[in-house]
């Protein structure tokens, strides 16, 4: 967890994390919207350099994305969401608190481990923001996501 004195930007550097460029929207929307002192990100997919590292439904068995891999992809989604927040604010140091994280998991009908998958995103937020990263959350299983992504994450953050 980040110490009280470490800024979010300094914490990223300590963790060896470089945020990616903001992912280009795949439809008619913008990566993030600011209203009042809140930023709402659009759902972010696990793009790495513009490519999806894996596609398909999460679950156990042949042809499915393993939950541990999906957890890593949720972390990538959160990095992409943070990139969208930074693009709006200029610096993550302006974030006062992460209010809510919503994670969607494209799930095989028998898969019920959505919370563990979305922990990949939640744990990253905690590493970067410490106590300010403690957030409300939903982890939702869905039939399919855009571009056949295994996970998608969106954030709501408060800033000053």
C-alpha positions as CSV (number, residue, x, y, z in Angstrom):
1,X,0.0,0.0,0.0
2,X,1.1,3.5,-0.7
3,X,2.4,5.4,2.3
4,X,0.7,8.6,3.3
5,X,3.5,10.7,1.9
6,X,3.9,9.0,-1.4
7,X,2.0,10.6,-4.3
8,X,0.2,8.4,-6.8
9,X,2.7,9.3,-9.5
10,X,5.6,8.5,-7.2
11,X,4.0,5.2,-6.3
12,X,3.7,4.2,-9.9
13,X,7.4,4.9,-10.4
14,X,8.2,2.9,-7.3
15,X,6.2,0.0,-8.6
16,X,7.9,0.2,-12.0
17,X,4.6,0.9,-13.7
18,X,4.3,3.1,-16.8
19,X,0.8,3.9,-17.7
20,X,-0.1,3.2,-21.4
21,X,-1.4,5.7,-23.8
22,X,-5.2,6.2,-23.5
23,X,-6.9,3.4,-25.4
24,X,-8.8,4.7,-28.5
25,X,-12.5,4.2,-28.2
26,X,-14.0,1.3,-30.1
27,X,-17.4,3.0,-30.6
28,X,-19.1,6.4,-30.2
29,X,-17.9,7.5,-26.8
30,X,-15.0,9.2,-25.0
31,X,-12.5,7.6,-22.6
32,X,-13.6,9.7,-19.6
33,X,-16.0,12.4,-18.6
34,X,-15.6,15.0,-15.9
35,X,-18.5,16.4,-14.0
36,X,-18.1,18.5,-10.8
37,X,-15.2,16.9,-8.9
38,X,-15.8,13.4,-10.3
39,X,-14.3,11.6,-13.3
40,X,-16.2,8.6,-14.8
41,X,-14.2,6.4,-17.1
42,X,-15.7,4.5,-19.9
43,X,-15.3,0.7,-19.6
44,X,-11.6,-0.1,-20.4
45,X,-10.5,-3.3,-22.0
46,X,-7.2,-5.0,-21.4
47,X,-5.4,-3.6,-24.4
48,X,-1.6,-3.7,-24.5
49,X,-0.2,-1.5,-27.3
50,X,-3.5,-1.5,-29.0
51,X,-3.9,-5.3,-29.0
52,X,-6.1,-7.7,-26.9
53,X,-3.8,-10.2,-25.1
54,X,-6.6,-12.8,-25.0
55,X,-10.2,-13.2,-25.9
56,X,-13.1,-15.4,-24.8
57,X,-14.9,-16.4,-21.7
58,X,-13.4,-16.9,-18.3
59,X,-13.7,-20.3,-16.6
60,X,-12.1,-23.7,-16.0
61,X,-11.6,-25.9,-19.0
62,X,-10.3,-26.2,-22.6
63,X,-10.8,-23.0,-24.6
64,X,-11.6,-20.8,-21.7
65,X,-9.5,-18.0,-20.2
66,X,-8.1,-19.1,-16.8
67,X,-9.2,-17.0,-13.9
68,X,-5.6,-16.2,-12.9
69,X,-4.9,-14.8,-16.4
70,X,-8.2,-12.9,-16.3
71,X,-7.1,-11.3,-13.0
72,X,-4.0,-10.0,-14.8
73,X,-6.2,-8.7,-17.6
74,X,-8.3,-6.9,-15.0
75,X,-5.1,-5.2,-13.8
76,X,-4.4,-4.1,-17.4
77,X,-7.9,-2.7,-17.6
78,X,-7.3,-0.7,-14.5
79,X,-4.1,0.7,-15.9
80,X,-6.0,1.8,-19.0
81,X,-8.6,3.4,-16.8
82,X,-5.9,5.2,-14.8
83,X,-4.4,6.4,-18.1
84,X,-7.8,7.9,-19.0
85,X,-8.0,9.6,-15.6
86,X,-4.5,11.0,-15.9
87,X,-5.4,12.3,-19.4
88,X,-8.3,14.3,-17.9
89,X,-6.4,15.6,-14.9
90,X,-2.8,15.9,-16.1
91,X,-1.6,14.0,-12.9
92,X,-3.0,11.2,-10.8
93,X,-1.8,13.2,-7.8
94,X,-5.0,15.2,-8.1
95,X,-7.1,12.1,-7.3
96,X,-8.6,12.5,-3.8
97,X,-10.2,9.1,-3.7
98,X,-11.3,6.2,-5.9
99,X,-15.0,6.1,-5.3
100,X,-16.1,3.0,-7.2
101,X,-14.7,0.3,-9.5
102,X,-17.0,-1.8,-11.7
103,X,-15.6,-5.0,-13.3
104,X,-17.3,-7.0,-15.9
105,X,-16.1,-10.6,-16.5
106,X,-17.2,-12.5,-19.6
107,X,-18.0,-15.7,-17.9
108,X,-18.6,-19.3,-18.8
109,X,-22.0,-20.2,-17.3
110,X,-20.4,-22.4,-14.6
111,X,-17.9,-19.7,-13.5
112,X,-18.6,-17.9,-10.3
113,X,-15.2,-16.4,-9.5
114,X,-15.8,-12.9,-10.8
115,X,-14.8,-11.2,-7.5
116,X,-11.3,-12.9,-7.6
117,X,-10.8,-11.8,-11.2
118,X,-11.8,-8.2,-10.5
119,X,-9.4,-8.2,-7.5
120,X,-6.7,-7.7,-10.2
121,X,-8.0,-4.2,-10.7
122,X,-8.8,-3.5,-7.1
123,X,-5.4,-4.6,-5.8
124,X,-3.7,-2.3,-8.3
125,X,-5.8,0.7,-7.2
126,X,-4.8,-0.1,-3.6
127,X,-1.1,-0.3,-4.5
128,X,-1.2,3.1,-6.3
129,X,-3.5,5.1,-4.0
130,X,-3.2,3.4,-0.6
131,X,-6.2,4.4,1.7
132,X,-7.5,6.8,-1.0
133,X,-7.9,3.7,-3.2
134,X,-10.4,2.0,-0.9
135,X,-13.4,1.9,-3.1
136,X,-17.0,0.5,-3.5
137,X,-17.1,-2.2,-6.1
138,X,-19.2,-4.4,-8.3
139,X,-17.9,-7.6,-10.0
140,X,-20.4,-8.7,-12.6
141,X,-20.5,-11.8,-14.8
142,X,-21.7,-11.2,-18.3
143,X,-22.3,-13.3,-21.4
144,X,-19.9,-11.4,-23.7
145,X,-17.9,-8.1,-23.8
146,X,-16.9,-5.9,-26.7
147,X,-14.3,-7.4,-29.0
148,X,-14.7,-10.7,-27.1
149,X,-12.6,-9.3,-24.2
150,X,-12.5,-11.4,-21.1
151,X,-12.8,-8.4,-18.7
152,X,-13.7,-4.8,-18.7
153,X,-13.2,-2.2,-15.9
154,X,-14.5,1.3,-15.2
155,X,-13.7,3.8,-12.5
156,X,-15.3,6.7,-10.7
157,X,-12.7,8.9,-9.0
158,X,-13.0,12.1,-7.0
159,X,-10.4,14.8,-7.6
160,X,-9.3,18.2,-6.3
